[in-house]
Amino acid sequence: MSHPPSVETPPVPQGCTSIAYGLWMLRPWSFPATIVAGLVNALLALPILASDYPLALIEANAVLIVGAALIVGLVLLPPSRRALLPIRILRSIT
């Protein structure tokens, strides 16, 4: 179903289901993929904030940007990165 040219939809990252599965299963590729998808999603939503779109769309994109920043921030926290380290390395750190 195509939208009329005057209606914009918030950008949705491709493959978010596989990225979510990768994070759930602690796959090493999922952490950089999540960061890239979050940054691309936020960058694509930024121009709508500075344009003449309906207020509901601008608010939805603001929430999208904050959500993407929150997800990227949580993935970059040390406990999240430490989750990928093998057990033998974790024992030597603690």
Steps between C-alpha positions, in 0.01 A plus 500: 500500500656828398458823689404827337803726442392736780512229768836410651557196716778470759802307373508137608831312498512197275545170674414620850364155582832332424690764695270450801550124476876550479498718812285247684739216409808720568637467147813714449371646171185634667671770707653698209189433291282649775721808526500556124125442469428738790722774361360468147147501637562814706677680215217425258245634748683829566392695188133455586552691826601814311223493241135598467339163570205441733582521869415133562760390243764729648427364849516141375839565344626667818401188695670287234824697534497479880427126483784441253739699719390303806553166326845600371592630846394176669693288251813709560490457879787289641273220634352456152841479337624269776217257419687396185826412676572131547469364855877449543565870428224604740658296781832678451333845511304448823 
